[in-house]
Structures are given as C-alpha cells and as structure tokens.
C-alpha cells in the first residue's frame, strides 16, 4: 500500500485513522454514558454541592454551572480531542521506536507530564465544573496541543523520510 499510495499519503491515512477512531470511541461512549445518566436521574437535582457563590468571579465556572448539559457535551468533545492527540502521539512514537519497551514508557512520561502540576495540569481543562479560569484554560489548552502536535509532526516526518520501501 505504501508504494502504491506513496509513503506520505499512506502514513497520513494511518495516523488520521487512529486519531479519528480514538476520538469517535471516547466521544460516543461518554455521550452514551451522559444520556443514560440523564435518563436514570431524570427528575433529580443536578446541583450536588456545586454553587455559584464558590467562585463568583470565574466566568467559565459560572457559565458551566448555568448550562450543565451543554458544558458536559463541550467537555466531552474536548476530552475526545485530547484523546485523539494522545493516540496520534502514541502512534508516531510506535513508528519511531518499534520496540514496546521504549514506546510505552515514553508515551506515558509525555502524557503524565501534562497532567502533573497544580495550576497548569491538563486534568483541569478536561473535566467540567472546575475552578480554572479562562486565561489558565487557554494557556493549558494551547501548551498541551502544541506539545502533542509537535511530537506528532516530528515523528510523522521522521517516519516518512526514514522509511524505506
């Protein structure tokens, strides 16, 4: 296939296929979970200890609390986006390091480096109803996205240029 389509097109198709599959699986499962939860707890109260007076100056928190369903869907899509980036990163790392004893720890270290940290953790922006403000949200989003895209781009270009047919 690589000789017929060309290496660039072949690896691009494989990479986007893996990323799309990861995105669809996680988003569909989480949306299904949300739908079932809303059916089971249809007449219940959504507010479980969350109140607007906890962080009145945080507009992101206030907006998420005012529209919980829309907020949940947006965060599910955001989580799917980062899942697809992580899948793309793991894919190109597996191309660059075919031996699993290097690929898995390296993927784990890169992912774990993004979720560590108190104020700039990726975990703060992939879950709704958190106290992160909009400026920190944007910083964390772009920092993690740029890191994952840089690894994906470098690994992809390395594989396309170094692969011999």
Order of alpha helices (4+ residues) and beta strands (2+ residues): alpha-alpha-alpha-alpha-alpha-alpha
